[in-house]
Amino acid sequence: MAFLEAVDTKIQLLITNPNAYQKRYKETRLTLVKKFPYAIHYTLEKNFIFVHAVLSTSRNPKIWNDRTK
């Protein structure tokens, strides 16, 4: 439950300021989930935020790319 709340809190921050985090892979941005070793991978298109993955930071970050194909 705490993990989902942490992810939700971070997504709410993304909604208010989606450009706050730097691009890591072409147009994909990355932000870390507070208190958990996970990162949210997302892109921006016009007024939309697309979350592609929430991955453990110990995994290969290129995995998200396979999920978007």
PyMOL Python script that loads the backbone (N, CA, C, O; Angstrom):
from pymol import cmd

cmd.read_pdbstr("""\
ATOM      1  N   MET A   1       0.822  -1.182   0.000  1.00  0.00           N
ATOM      2  CA  MET A   1       0.000   0.000   0.000  1.00  0.00           C
ATOM      3  C   MET A   1       0.874   1.257   0.000  1.00  0.00           C
ATOM      4  O   MET A   1       0.574   2.213  -0.715  1.00  0.00           O
ATOM      5  N   ALA A   2       1.931   1.267   0.779  1.00  0.00           N
ATOM      6  CA  ALA A   2       2.811   2.434   0.849  1.00  0.00           C
ATOM      7  C   ALA A   2       3.482   2.696  -0.500  1.00  0.00           C
ATOM      8  O   ALA A   2       3.676   3.847  -0.892  1.00  0.00           O
ATOM      9  N   PHE A   3       3.835   1.618  -1.205  1.00  0.00           N
ATOM     10  CA  PHE A   3       4.456   1.774  -2.517  1.00  0.00           C
ATOM     11  C   PHE A   3       3.499   2.457  -3.490  1.00  0.00           C
ATOM     12  O   PHE A   3       3.888   3.396  -4.185  1.00  0.00           O
ATOM     13  N   LEU A   4       2.265   1.996  -3.545  1.00  0.00           N
ATOM     14  CA  LEU A   4       1.290   2.596  -4.445  1.00  0.00           C
ATOM     15  C   LEU A   4       1.024   4.061  -4.106  1.00  0.00           C
ATOM     16  O   LEU A   4       0.843   4.886  -5.002  1.00  0.00           O
ATOM     17  N   GLU A   5       1.002   4.377  -2.833  1.00  0.00           N
ATOM     18  CA  GLU A   5       0.818   5.767  -2.419  1.00  0.00           C
ATOM     19  C   GLU A   5       2.002   6.625  -2.848  1.00  0.00           C
ATOM     20  O   GLU A   5       1.820   7.770  -3.262  1.00  0.00           O
ATOM     21  N   ALA A   6       3.211   6.081  -2.755  1.00  0.00           N
ATOM     22  CA  ALA A   6       4.403   6.817  -3.168  1.00  0.00           C
ATOM     23  C   ALA A   6       4.402   7.058  -4.677  1.00  0.00           C
ATOM     24  O   ALA A   6       4.764   8.141  -5.137  1.00  0.00           O
ATOM     25  N   VAL A   7       3.996   6.047  -5.444  1.00  0.00           N
ATOM     26  CA  VAL A   7       3.904   6.202  -6.899  1.00  0.00           C
ATOM     27  C   VAL A   7       2.826   7.225  -7.241  1.00  0.00           C
ATOM     28  O   VAL A   7       3.041   8.084  -8.095  1.00  0.00           O
ATOM     29  N   ASP A   8       1.693   7.144  -6.597  1.00  0.00           N
ATOM     30  CA  ASP A   8       0.605   8.088  -6.847  1.00  0.00           C
ATOM     31  C   ASP A   8       1.030   9.517  -6.514  1.00  0.00           C
ATOM     32  O   ASP A   8       0.723  10.443  -7.265  1.00  0.00           O
ATOM     33  N   THR A   9       1.719   9.700  -5.421  1.00  0.00           N
ATOM     34  CA  THR A   9       2.205  11.028  -5.035  1.00  0.00           C
ATOM     35  C   THR A   9       3.132  11.590  -6.101  1.00  0.00           C
ATOM     36  O   THR A   9       3.030  12.764  -6.459  1.00  0.00           O
ATOM     37  N   LYS A  10       4.037  10.760  -6.611  1.00  0.00           N
ATOM     38  CA  LYS A  10       4.967  11.219  -7.641  1.00  0.00           C
ATOM     39  C   LYS A  10       4.239  11.543  -8.934  1.00  0.00           C
ATOM     40  O   LYS A  10       4.582  12.513  -9.610  1.00  0.00           O
ATOM     41  N   ILE A  11       3.238  10.745  -9.286  1.00  0.00           N
ATOM     42  CA  ILE A  11       2.465  11.022 -10.503  1.00  0.00           C
ATOM     43  C   ILE A  11       1.698  12.334 -10.357  1.00  0.00           C
ATOM     44  O   ILE A  11       1.577  13.088 -11.323  1.00  0.00           O
ATOM     45  N   GLN A  12       1.187  12.611  -9.177  1.00  0.00           N
ATOM     46  CA  GLN A  12       0.505  13.890  -8.946  1.00  0.00           C
ATOM     47  C   GLN A  12       1.482  15.055  -9.134  1.00  0.00           C
ATOM     48  O   GLN A  12       1.101  16.100  -9.663  1.00  0.00           O
ATOM     49  N   LEU A  13       2.731  14.885  -8.709  1.00  0.00           N
ATOM     50  CA  LEU A  13       3.745  15.917  -8.943  1.00  0.00           C
ATOM     51  C   LEU A  13       4.037  16.075 -10.427  1.00  0.00           C
ATOM     52  O   LEU A  13       4.240  17.189 -10.911  1.00  0.00           O
ATOM     53  N   LEU A  14       4.057  14.955 -11.151  1.00  0.00           N
ATOM     54  CA  LEU A  14       4.273  15.015 -12.599  1.00  0.00           C
ATOM     55  C   LEU A  14       3.164  15.813 -13.284  1.00  0.00           C
ATOM     56  O   LEU A  14       3.422  16.577 -14.214  1.00  0.00           O
ATOM     57  N   ILE A  15       1.951  15.633 -12.825  1.00  0.00           N
ATOM     58  CA  ILE A  15       0.815  16.339 -13.417  1.00  0.00           C
ATOM     59  C   ILE A  15       0.976  17.853 -13.244  1.00  0.00           C
ATOM     60  O   ILE A  15       0.670  18.620 -14.157  1.00  0.00           O
ATOM     61  N   THR A  16       1.450  18.272 -12.086  1.00  0.00           N
ATOM     62  CA  THR A  16       1.587  19.707 -11.840  1.00  0.00           C
ATOM     63  C   THR A  16       2.804  20.315 -12.526  1.00  0.00           C
ATOM     64  O   THR A  16       2.793  21.500 -12.856  1.00  0.00           O
ATOM     65  N   ASN A  17       3.854  19.522 -12.746  1.00  0.00           N
ATOM     66  CA  ASN A  17       5.058  20.039 -13.391  1.00  0.00           C
ATOM     67  C   ASN A  17       5.771  18.929 -14.161  1.00  0.00           C
ATOM     68  O   ASN A  17       6.796  18.428 -13.700  1.00  0.00           O
ATOM     69  N   PRO A  18       5.255  18.538 -15.316  1.00  0.00           N
ATOM     70  CA  PRO A  18       5.820  17.400 -16.049  1.00  0.00           C
ATOM     71  C   PRO A  18       7.217  17.642 -16.611  1.00  0.00           C
ATOM     72  O   PRO A  18       7.933  16.683 -16.901  1.00  0.00           O
ATOM     73  N   ASN A  19       7.621  18.902 -16.771  1.00  0.00           N
ATOM     74  CA  ASN A  19       8.954  19.197 -17.314  1.00  0.00           C
ATOM     75  C   ASN A  19      10.025  19.287 -16.236  1.00  0.00           C
ATOM     76  O   ASN A  19      11.165  19.640 -16.535  1.00  0.00           O
ATOM     77  N   ALA A  20       9.688  18.981 -15.008  1.00  0.00           N
ATOM     78  CA  ALA A  20      10.632  19.117 -13.897  1.00  0.00           C
ATOM     79  C   ALA A  20      11.781  18.110 -13.968  1.00  0.00           C
ATOM     80  O   ALA A  20      12.835  18.329 -13.371  1.00  0.00           O
ATOM     81  N   TYR A  21      11.587  17.034 -14.676  1.00  0.00           N
ATOM     82  CA  TYR A  21      12.595  15.979 -14.712  1.00  0.00           C
ATOM     83  C   TYR A  21      13.228  15.901 -16.089  1.00  0.00           C
ATOM     84  O   TYR A  21      12.571  16.107 -17.109  1.00  0.00           O
ATOM     85  N   GLN A  22      14.519  15.601 -16.096  1.00  0.00           N
ATOM     86  CA  GLN A  22      15.272  15.626 -17.344  1.00  0.00           C
ATOM     87  C   GLN A  22      14.985  14.421 -18.234  1.00  0.00           C
ATOM     88  O   GLN A  22      14.558  13.363 -17.773  1.00  0.00           O
ATOM     89  N   LYS A  23      15.235  14.620 -19.519  1.00  0.00           N
ATOM     90  CA  LYS A  23      15.124  13.528 -20.486  1.00  0.00           C
ATOM     91  C   LYS A  23      16.319  12.615 -20.299  1.00  0.00           C
ATOM     92  O   LYS A  23      17.450  13.084 -20.172  1.00  0.00           O
ATOM     93  N   ARG A  24      16.077  11.324 -20.281  1.00  0.00           N
ATOM     94  CA  ARG A  24      17.143  10.341 -20.106  1.00  0.00           C
ATOM     95  C   ARG A  24      17.404   9.531 -21.367  1.00  0.00           C
ATOM     96  O   ARG A  24      18.558   9.251 -21.695  1.00  0.00           O
ATOM     97  N   TYR A  25      16.358   9.157 -22.070  1.00  0.00           N
ATOM     98  CA  TYR A  25      16.467   8.331 -23.272  1.00  0.00           C
ATOM     99  C   TYR A  25      15.612   8.971 -24.346  1.00  0.00           C
ATOM    100  O   TYR A  25      14.390   8.818 -24.349  1.00  0.00           O
ATOM    101  N   LYS A  26      16.252   9.688 -25.259  1.00  0.00           N
ATOM    102  CA  LYS A  26      15.537  10.432 -26.302  1.00  0.00           C
ATOM    103  C   LYS A  26      14.488  11.323 -25.659  1.00  0.00           C
ATOM    104  O   LYS A  26      14.847  12.314 -25.023  1.00  0.00           O
ATOM    105  N   GLU A  27      13.216  11.014 -25.798  1.00  0.00           N
ATOM    106  CA  GLU A  27      12.155  11.856 -25.234  1.00  0.00           C
ATOM    107  C   GLU A  27      11.628  11.330 -23.896  1.00  0.00           C
ATOM    108  O   GLU A  27      10.732  11.929 -23.303  1.00  0.00           O
ATOM    109  N   THR A  28      12.175  10.230 -23.432  1.00  0.00           N
ATOM    110  CA  THR A  28      11.690   9.624 -22.192  1.00  0.00           C
ATOM    111  C   THR A  28      12.339  10.277 -20.985  1.00  0.00           C
ATOM    112  O   THR A  28      13.558  10.423 -20.907  1.00  0.00           O
ATOM    113  N   ARG A  29      11.494  10.662 -20.055  1.00  0.00           N
ATOM    114  CA  ARG A  29      11.953  11.263 -18.802  1.00  0.00           C
ATOM    115  C   ARG A  29      11.872  10.221 -17.692  1.00  0.00           C
ATOM    116  O   ARG A  29      11.196   9.200 -17.820  1.00  0.00           O
ATOM    117  N   LEU A  30      12.570  10.502 -16.616  1.00  0.00           N
ATOM    118  CA  LEU A  30      12.666   9.542 -15.522  1.00  0.00           C
ATOM    119  C   LEU A  30      12.622  10.294 -14.203  1.00  0.00           C
ATOM    120  O   LEU A  30      13.291  11.313 -14.037  1.00  0.00           O
ATOM    121  N   THR A  31      11.836   9.789 -13.270  1.00  0.00           N
ATOM    122  CA  THR A  31      11.807  10.341 -11.922  1.00  0.00           C
ATOM    123  C   THR A  31      11.788   9.197 -10.925  1.00  0.00           C
ATOM    124  O   THR A  31      11.169   8.160 -11.165  1.00  0.00           O
ATOM    125  N   LEU A  32      12.464   9.390  -9.814  1.00  0.00           N
ATOM    126  CA  LEU A  32      12.552   8.357  -8.794  1.00  0.00           C
ATOM    127  C   LEU A  32      11.370   8.424  -7.837  1.00  0.00           C
ATOM    128  O   LEU A  32      10.854   9.502  -7.543  1.00  0.00           O
ATOM    129  N   VAL A  33      10.950   7.261  -7.356  1.00  0.00           N
ATOM    130  CA  VAL A  33       9.862   7.163  -6.382  1.00  0.00           C
ATOM    131  C   VAL A  33      10.483   7.287  -4.994  1.00  0.00           C
ATOM    132  O   VAL A  33      11.413   6.556  -4.654  1.00  0.00           O
ATOM    133  N   LYS A  34       9.969   8.206  -4.208  1.00  0.00           N
ATOM    134  CA  LYS A  34      10.522   8.472  -2.881  1.00  0.00           C
ATOM    135  C   LYS A  34      10.399   7.241  -1.973  1.00  0.00           C
ATOM    136  O   LYS A  34       9.344   6.611  -1.900  1.00  0.00           O
ATOM    137  N   LYS A  35      11.491   6.916  -1.288  1.00  0.00           N
ATOM    138  CA  LYS A  35      11.595   5.824  -0.309  1.00  0.00           C
ATOM    139  C   LYS A  35      11.613   4.423  -0.911  1.00  0.00           C
ATOM    140  O   LYS A  35      11.696   3.441  -0.173  1.00  0.00           O
ATOM    141  N   PHE A  36      11.536   4.311  -2.232  1.00  0.00           N
ATOM    142  CA  PHE A  36      11.558   2.995  -2.884  1.00  0.00           C
ATOM    143  C   PHE A  36      12.549   3.039  -4.037  1.00  0.00           C
ATOM    144  O   PHE A  36      12.719   4.087  -4.661  1.00  0.00           O
ATOM    145  N   PRO A  37      13.202   1.930  -4.328  1.00  0.00           N
ATOM    146  CA  PRO A  37      14.188   1.907  -5.420  1.00  0.00           C
ATOM    147  C   PRO A  37      13.526   1.682  -6.791  1.00  0.00           C
ATOM    148  O   PRO A  37      13.862   0.741  -7.509  1.00  0.00           O
ATOM    149  N   TYR A  38      12.602   2.545  -7.125  1.00  0.00           N
ATOM    150  CA  TYR A  38      11.880   2.452  -8.392  1.00  0.00           C
ATOM    151  C   TYR A  38      11.903   3.785  -9.101  1.00  0.00           C
ATOM    152  O   TYR A  38      12.007   4.839  -8.474  1.00  0.00           O
ATOM    153  N   ALA A  39      11.802   3.727 -10.430  1.00  0.00           N
ATOM    154  CA  ALA A  39      11.752   4.937 -11.240  1.00  0.00           C
ATOM    155  C   ALA A  39      10.550   4.861 -12.178  1.00  0.00           C
ATOM    156  O   ALA A  39      10.193   3.792 -12.673  1.00  0.00           O
ATOM    157  N   ILE A  40       9.942   6.011 -12.407  1.00  0.00           N
ATOM    158  CA  ILE A  40       8.826   6.123 -13.346  1.00  0.00           C
ATOM    159  C   ILE A  40       9.390   6.656 -14.655  1.00  0.00           C
ATOM    160  O   ILE A  40      10.016   7.716 -14.683  1.00  0.00           O
ATOM    161  N   HIS A  41       9.167   5.921 -15.735  1.00  0.00           N
ATOM    162  CA  HIS A  41       9.615   6.312 -17.070  1.00  0.00           C
ATOM    163  C   HIS A  41       8.395   6.847 -17.816  1.00  0.00           C
ATOM    164  O   HIS A  41       7.384   6.156 -17.942  1.00  0.00           O
ATOM    165  N   TYR A  42       8.497   8.089 -18.311  1.00  0.00           N
ATOM    166  CA  TYR A  42       7.339   8.695 -18.951  1.00  0.00           C
ATOM    167  C   TYR A  42       7.750   9.620 -20.097  1.00  0.00           C
ATOM    168  O   TYR A  42       8.898  10.057 -20.181  1.00  0.00           O
ATOM    169  N   THR A  43       6.801   9.903 -20.964  1.00  0.00           N
ATOM    170  CA  THR A  43       7.002  10.865 -22.040  1.00  0.00           C
ATOM    171  C   THR A  43       5.869  11.875 -22.015  1.00  0.00           C
ATOM    172  O   THR A  43       4.805  11.641 -21.442  1.00  0.00           O
ATOM    173  N   LEU A  44       6.131  13.003 -22.653  1.00  0.00           N
ATOM    174  CA  LEU A  44       5.135  14.066 -22.772  1.00  0.00           C
ATOM    175  C   LEU A  44       4.771  14.235 -24.240  1.00  0.00           C
ATOM    176  O   LEU A  44       5.642  14.298 -25.107  1.00  0.00           O
ATOM    177  N   GLU A  45       3.477  14.308 -24.504  1.00  0.00           N
ATOM    178  CA  GLU A  45       2.992  14.586 -25.849  1.00  0.00           C
ATOM    179  C   GLU A  45       1.835  15.549 -25.729  1.00  0.00           C
ATOM    180  O   GLU A  45       0.752  15.203 -25.254  1.00  0.00           O
ATOM    181  N   LYS A  46       2.094  16.779 -26.176  1.00  0.00           N
ATOM    182  CA  LYS A  46       1.124  17.865 -26.048  1.00  0.00           C
ATOM    183  C   LYS A  46       0.734  18.012 -24.583  1.00  0.00           C
ATOM    184  O   LYS A  46       1.600  18.311 -23.761  1.00  0.00           O
ATOM    185  N   ASN A  47      -0.513  17.819 -24.227  1.00  0.00           N
ATOM    186  CA  ASN A  47      -0.957  17.978 -22.839  1.00  0.00           C
ATOM    187  C   ASN A  47      -1.128  16.652 -22.116  1.00  0.00           C
ATOM    188  O   ASN A  47      -1.856  16.573 -21.126  1.00  0.00           O
ATOM    189  N   PHE A  48      -0.460  15.607 -22.603  1.00  0.00           N
ATOM    190  CA  PHE A  48      -0.621  14.276 -22.025  1.00  0.00           C
ATOM    191  C   PHE A  48       0.698  13.755 -21.475  1.00  0.00           C
ATOM    192  O   PHE A  48       1.764  13.999 -22.041  1.00  0.00           O
ATOM    193  N   ILE A  49       0.608  13.032 -20.363  1.00  0.00           N
ATOM    194  CA  ILE A  49       1.747  12.340 -19.785  1.00  0.00           C
ATOM    195  C   ILE A  49       1.498  10.849 -19.971  1.00  0.00           C
ATOM    196  O   ILE A  49       0.479  10.320 -19.526  1.00  0.00           O
ATOM    197  N   PHE A  50       2.435  10.179 -20.629  1.00  0.00           N
ATOM    198  CA  PHE A  50       2.316   8.735 -20.846  1.00  0.00           C
ATOM    199  C   PHE A  50       3.344   8.026 -19.971  1.00  0.00           C
ATOM    200  O   PHE A  50       4.548   8.164 -20.187  1.00  0.00           O
ATOM    201  N   VAL A  51       2.873   7.271 -18.990  1.00  0.00           N
ATOM    202  CA  VAL A  51       3.762   6.486 -18.138  1.00  0.00           C
ATOM    203  C   VAL A  51       3.985   5.150 -18.847  1.00  0.00           C
ATOM    204  O   VAL A  51       3.047   4.389 -19.081  1.00  0.00           O
ATOM    205  N   HIS A  52       5.237   4.886 -19.179  1.00  0.00           N
ATOM    206  CA  HIS A  52       5.570   3.663 -19.913  1.00  0.00           C
ATOM    207  C   HIS A  52       5.933   2.519 -18.983  1.00  0.00           C
ATOM    208  O   HIS A  52       5.698   1.352 -19.297  1.00  0.00           O
ATOM    209  N   ALA A  53       6.510   2.861 -17.833  1.00  0.00           N
ATOM    210  CA  ALA A  53       6.919   1.793 -16.910  1.00  0.00           C
ATOM    211  C   ALA A  53       7.244   2.372 -15.541  1.00  0.00           C
ATOM    212  O   ALA A  53       7.628   3.534 -15.406  1.00  0.00           O
ATOM    213  N   VAL A  54       7.079   1.530 -14.540  1.00  0.00           N
ATOM    214  CA  VAL A  54       7.585   1.790 -13.192  1.00  0.00           C
ATOM    215  C   VAL A  54       8.500   0.605 -12.909  1.00  0.00           C
ATOM    216  O   VAL A  54       8.044  -0.507 -12.643  1.00  0.00           O
ATOM    217  N   LEU A  55       9.803   0.871 -12.973  1.00  0.00           N
ATOM    218  CA  LEU A  55      10.777  -0.218 -12.892  1.00  0.00           C
ATOM    219  C   LEU A  55      11.703  -0.072 -11.693  1.00  0.00           C
ATOM    220  O   LEU A  55      12.005   1.033 -11.243  1.00  0.00           O
ATOM    221  N   SER A  56      12.134  -1.195 -11.204  1.00  0.00           N
ATOM    222  CA  SER A  56      13.149  -1.216 -10.156  1.00  0.00           C
ATOM    223  C   SER A  56      14.434  -0.601 -10.717  1.00  0.00           C
ATOM    224  O   SER A  56      14.798  -0.854 -11.866  1.00  0.00           O
ATOM    225  N   THR A  57      15.107   0.195  -9.912  1.00  0.00           N
ATOM    226  CA  THR A  57      16.343   0.815 -10.376  1.00  0.00           C
ATOM    227  C   THR A  57      17.489  -0.190 -10.496  1.00  0.00           C
ATOM    228  O   THR A  57      18.538   0.134 -11.053  1.00  0.00           O
ATOM    229  N   SER A  58      17.300  -1.402  -9.981  1.00  0.00           N
ATOM    230  CA  SER A  58      18.335  -2.423 -10.124  1.00  0.00           C
ATOM    231  C   SER A  58      18.230  -3.178 -11.446  1.00  0.00           C
ATOM    232  O   SER A  58      19.122  -3.951 -11.795  1.00  0.00           O
ATOM    233  N   ARG A  59      17.137  -2.952 -12.182  1.00  0.00           N
ATOM    234  CA  ARG A  59      16.953  -3.600 -13.487  1.00  0.00           C
ATOM    235  C   ARG A  59      17.538  -2.746 -14.591  1.00  0.00           C
ATOM    236  O   ARG A  59      17.786  -1.554 -14.409  1.00  0.00           O
ATOM    237  N   ASN A  60      17.752  -3.362 -15.724  1.00  0.00           N
ATOM    238  CA  ASN A  60      18.261  -2.648 -16.892  1.00  0.00           C
ATOM    239  C   ASN A  60      17.219  -1.618 -17.336  1.00  0.00           C
ATOM    240  O   ASN A  60      16.093  -1.997 -17.658  1.00  0.00           O
ATOM    241  N   PRO A  61      17.562  -0.328 -17.363  1.00  0.00           N
ATOM    242  CA  PRO A  61      16.587   0.699 -17.703  1.00  0.00           C
ATOM    243  C   PRO A  61      16.100   0.648 -19.142  1.00  0.00           C
ATOM    244  O   PRO A  61      15.099   1.285 -19.469  1.00  0.00           O
ATOM    245  N   LYS A  62      16.772  -0.082 -19.999  1.00  0.00           N
ATOM    246  CA  LYS A  62      16.336  -0.175 -21.392  1.00  0.00           C
ATOM    247  C   LYS A  62      15.137  -1.104 -21.560  1.00  0.00           C
ATOM    248  O   LYS A  62      14.587  -1.211 -22.656  1.00  0.00           O
ATOM    249  N   ILE A  63      14.728  -1.779 -20.482  1.00  0.00           N
ATOM    250  CA  ILE A  63      13.568  -2.671 -20.542  1.00  0.00           C
ATOM    251  C   ILE A  63      12.320  -1.902 -20.951  1.00  0.00           C
ATOM    252  O   ILE A  63      11.485  -2.428 -21.687  1.00  0.00           O
ATOM    253  N   TRP A  64      12.180  -0.654 -20.480  1.00  0.00           N
ATOM    254  CA  TRP A  64      10.999   0.130 -20.819  1.00  0.00           C
ATOM    255  C   TRP A  64      10.854   0.272 -22.321  1.00  0.00           C
ATOM    256  O   TRP A  64       9.739   0.333 -22.838  1.00  0.00           O
ATOM    257  N   ASN A  65      11.985   0.325 -23.026  1.00  0.00           N
ATOM    258  CA  ASN A  65      11.932   0.487 -24.473  1.00  0.00           C
ATOM    259  C   ASN A  65      11.259  -0.699 -25.131  1.00  0.00           C
ATOM    260  O   ASN A  65      10.528  -0.521 -26.105  1.00  0.00           O
ATOM    261  N   ASP A  66      11.485  -1.907 -24.628  1.00  0.00           N
ATOM    262  CA  ASP A  66      10.841  -3.090 -25.168  1.00  0.00           C
ATOM    263  C   ASP A  66       9.337  -3.044 -24.947  1.00  0.00           C
ATOM    264  O   ASP A  66       8.584  -3.601 -25.747  1.00  0.00           O
ATOM    265  N   ARG A  67       8.881  -2.394 -23.884  1.00  0.00           N
ATOM    266  CA  ARG A  67       7.459  -2.315 -23.565  1.00  0.00           C
ATOM    267  C   ARG A  67       6.714  -1.331 -24.450  1.00  0.00           C
ATOM    268  O   ARG A  67       5.491  -1.409 -24.566  1.00  0.00           O
ATOM    269  N   THR A  68       7.425  -0.411 -25.072  1.00  0.00           N
ATOM    270  CA  THR A  68       6.773   0.605 -25.895  1.00  0.00           C
ATOM    271  C   THR A  68       6.681   0.189 -27.352  1.00  0.00           C
ATOM    272  O   THR A  68       6.121   0.924 -28.165  1.00  0.00           O
ATOM    273  N   LYS A  69       7.213  -0.963 -27.699  1.00  0.00           N
ATOM    274  CA  LYS A  69       7.179  -1.417 -29.106  1.00  0.00           C
ATOM    275  C   LYS A  69       5.924  -2.186 -29.390  1.00  0.00           C
ATOM    276  O   LYS A  69       5.722  -2.644 -30.515  1.00  0.00           O
TER     277      LYS A  69
END
""", "prot")
cmd.dss("prot")
cmd.show_as("cartoon", "prot")
cmd.util.cbc("prot")
cmd.orient("prot")
